[in-house]
Amino acid sequence: MILYYAPGACSQASHIALIAAALPHRLIKVGRDKRTEEGSDFNLINPKGYTPALDLGDGTVLTESLAILIYIAEQSGMLLAPSGLERWRALEATAFMTSEIHRGFTPYFRNGTAQEKDSAAQTLFTLFETLATQLGDKQYLVGERLTIADCYLFVMLSWAAMMGVAVPSSLSDYRARMKGEPSIAQALVAEGLA
């Protein structure tokens, strides 16, 4: 498999998941100019024009973080409970992050005004409070081990730290702790962010 990624972008969640699931993969970096590090036009790979994109090795390309994360979990039998409420809670949390929290960062990535960024920061704090409540005093967001929800939450918390967006202290502690997860540490090094 080939993961098309941008360092620190939401594609990092898929990168972490591939490492945690021990699925063989290769990384190809995509620049802001929509060119791969090899010089190809990324829009020909993913006409949506953004990462992540996962080439499955047979010419099929999957896009959208949620779909790719579920695919990785299903292929590996890891990162998502096979059934029951734990599975649905992990999917629920991941969907919440890919739709609500991710979108909340729009003013930061699209040169929003100071007022738009302040409003977004307040909304994001409230959204992150929902996840802080779900986390409670547990090590992982759902269950006893790393799931796709943790992979995505780490990225969203990294964005918050980078943009100066406040999050509940329990999530700051969680992010610091998660940096020590082997799959996360390896992804950060591979993306040049360690």
C-alpha angles and dihedrals in degrees: 000000000000122000115203106207147163116218111263093000123124086274085077089077090060090045091053091047093051090052094045090048091048091230114159110247145152126222125226116186119223119206129215087259089065092246122127120234085255091058099254124139104255091203088070089057096042114014088196085071101223140092145287105061121157119203105206093205097253097077093272115126121198120201136186121064097245093052093046093048092050090046091053091048092049094046093050102035086229138100094038130059110247093232145343134060094311089063093050094046091053091049091045093052093045093049089049090054097043092051110027108024097036090051090049090069093060096106090055094052097039100048095257122186121267089255092052091049092049091050091047091049091055092048092046092051089055092048092048089050088063090058093043088057090049091049094049108161095329124120094229131035094241125019131334101308143038115295135179086267090063091048091056096039091056090056094047091050090048089054090050090052092047093049096042093245112156118235131183111283092243089062092048087054090046092052092049090049093046092056084073093057105112094230092050094045090049093048092050091052093046091050092048093246102113 
